[in-house]
Amino acid sequence: MATFFALTSRGLVDALRDELAELGAKNLEKEPGGVYFESNWATVYRANLRLRTATRVVKPILRFPAYKNEDLYNNIRKFDFTTLIAPEGTLAVEASVRDSVFQDQRFVAMKVKDAIVDQFRDKFGSRPSVDNDKPDLVIVVRAYKNEFHVSLDTSGEPLFKRGYRVGTGDAPLKEHVAAGLLRLAEWDGETPIVDPMCGSGTILIEAALMARKIAPGTLRRHFGFMGWKGFDSEAFKKELEASMALEDEAAVRVERALAKIYPNPLGEEASVAKEEKMRPMFFGYDVDSKVIKLAQANAREAGVDDLIHFRRHAMETLEAPVEKGIVITNPPYGVRLGEEETLKDVYRDLAFTLKSRFKGWSAFVLSGNPELSSAMKLKATRKSLVYNGTIECRLLKYDMF
Ligand SMILES: C[S@@+](CC[C@H](N)C(=O)[O-])C[C@H]1O[C@@H](n2cnc3c(N)ncnc32)[C@H](O)[C@@H]1O
């Protein structure tokens, strides 16, 4: 057993803690940016394969105060990096510093790299080279108020990069945030979801992956730990197979959910099913036909296009495509797209559409701008704080009686 740290965006730490508990991680401890946990390597492989709300999983190795170059250099050398990669391997150092004597993160990264490669040189007479694209080992250094935290990145490419994105519109949600919204909305994995302003479809694609129990890590080929000495490929293979086996279990559940939504297959009651000969569980609309095409391509890449109906449609005239479901959406905020005044109309119209044509539904609206959400003139029954990048947002729940 060792200690690891899973990182996420602010607002999603509880969701991440729940996910880790479900995966069998022990001694969970929340921090503002993530969750510490204890586990063996098999659970770390599982976490990397299955976590939906994490951005990466790291293994903390050193913690020390440093005010001078020598402090930094000597402390880094207390950990034996030669146990992790061969001298002909590659490494990268990612550093960030805040409120510290050291102010230049490139300088810190260079100092750390020097200390590590000197260890190899002393032992083998040769040293690993730096590769910022596809290194075997990524060392993550964070300094805050002169306290250094050094860890090893077990994930490699950030976990939100699932690998299904062919393209996006202007302000896409990161995949782990979309997955986090579904958790915050306490979605049951079966109820139909409509996103009336779906952009490149992230929320619905994440929902479809959840419904099918497709572990996001099974869509990618590489994780950071694969380049380390001692990588247990047998244990990883077992975890990968176990993760993929979840999909069989989910197939039955999806069929049951679809049978509820479409009691008469391809019958009169479901216009989408009739017109397009599909039985979607998820419905995405956007005024922009370009992003709808991208959303369709993304869903195809993720292998869930048969569950999602994407169509160009203005939210103002949208009708509920099925009898019962929930709306989850991320309308434009005005920070990154468009102007505030014209956007107020969009929020007013959204409220009208929800009130008049989604009666009996719950709607979750991610808003990064309180002035815009208050233009809806609806009373939120729940508000959850969540960060979308650097933007402080609220996921607002409205019950449409
Ligand atoms: C912030 S983006 C959504 C991003 C999306 N969640 C993603 O991950 O790609 C907002 C979307 O709302 C769409 N939109 C704006 N006004 C609309 C309207 N009146 N009807 C439908 N879609 C609209 C925009 O075209 C844009 O794609």
The ligand as a MOL file (V3000), in Angstrom:
LIG
                    3D

  0  0  0     0  0            999 V3000
M  V30 BEGIN CTAB
M  V30 COUNTS 27 29 0 0 0
M  V30 BEGIN ATOM
M  V30 1 C -20.8280 27.0040 -23.7340 0
M  V30 2 S -21.3150 26.2800 -25.2160 0 CHG=1
M  V30 3 C -21.6780 24.6100 -24.7760 0
M  V30 4 C -20.4360 23.7690 -24.7540 0
M  V30 5 C -20.6900 22.3040 -24.5560 0
M  V30 6 N -21.1320 21.9990 -23.2020 0
M  V30 7 C -19.4500 21.5040 -24.9100 0
M  V30 8 O -18.8700 20.8660 -24.0310 0
M  V30 9 O -19.0310 21.5640 -26.0760 0 CHG=-1
M  V30 10 C -22.8910 26.9760 -25.4750 0
M  V30 11 C -23.5680 26.5170 -26.7650 0
M  V30 12 O -24.8700 27.1150 -26.8100 0
M  V30 13 C -25.2210 27.2780 -28.1640 0
M  V30 14 N -26.3380 28.2260 -28.2500 0
M  V30 15 C -26.3430 29.5490 -28.0030 0
M  V30 16 N -27.5750 30.0660 -28.1900 0
M  V30 17 C -28.3830 29.0290 -28.5350 0
M  V30 18 C -29.7860 28.9020 -28.8470 0
M  V30 19 N -30.5610 29.9640 -28.8370 0
M  V30 20 N -30.2680 27.6800 -29.1480 0
M  V30 21 C -29.4540 26.5960 -29.1580 0
M  V30 22 N -28.1250 26.6580 -28.8990 0
M  V30 23 C -27.5950 27.8420 -28.5780 0
M  V30 24 C -23.9320 27.7640 -28.7990 0
M  V30 25 O -23.9440 27.5320 -30.1900 0
M  V30 26 C -22.8670 26.9430 -28.0390 0
M  V30 27 O -22.5090 25.7960 -28.7840 0
M  V30 END ATOM
M  V30 BEGIN BOND
M  V30 1 1 1 2
M  V30 2 1 2 3
M  V30 3 1 2 10
M  V30 4 1 3 4
M  V30 5 1 4 5
M  V30 6 1 5 6
M  V30 7 1 5 7
M  V30 8 2 7 8
M  V30 9 1 7 9
M  V30 10 1 10 11
M  V30 11 1 11 12
M  V30 12 1 11 26
M  V30 13 1 12 13
M  V30 14 1 13 14
M  V30 15 1 13 24
M  V30 16 1 14 15
M  V30 17 1 14 23
M  V30 18 2 15 16
M  V30 19 1 16 17
M  V30 20 1 17 18
M  V30 21 2 17 23
M  V30 22 1 18 19
M  V30 23 2 18 20
M  V30 24 1 20 21
M  V30 25 2 21 22
M  V30 26 1 22 23
M  V30 27 1 24 25
M  V30 28 1 24 26
M  V30 29 1 26 27
M  V30 END BOND
M  V30 END CTAB
M  END
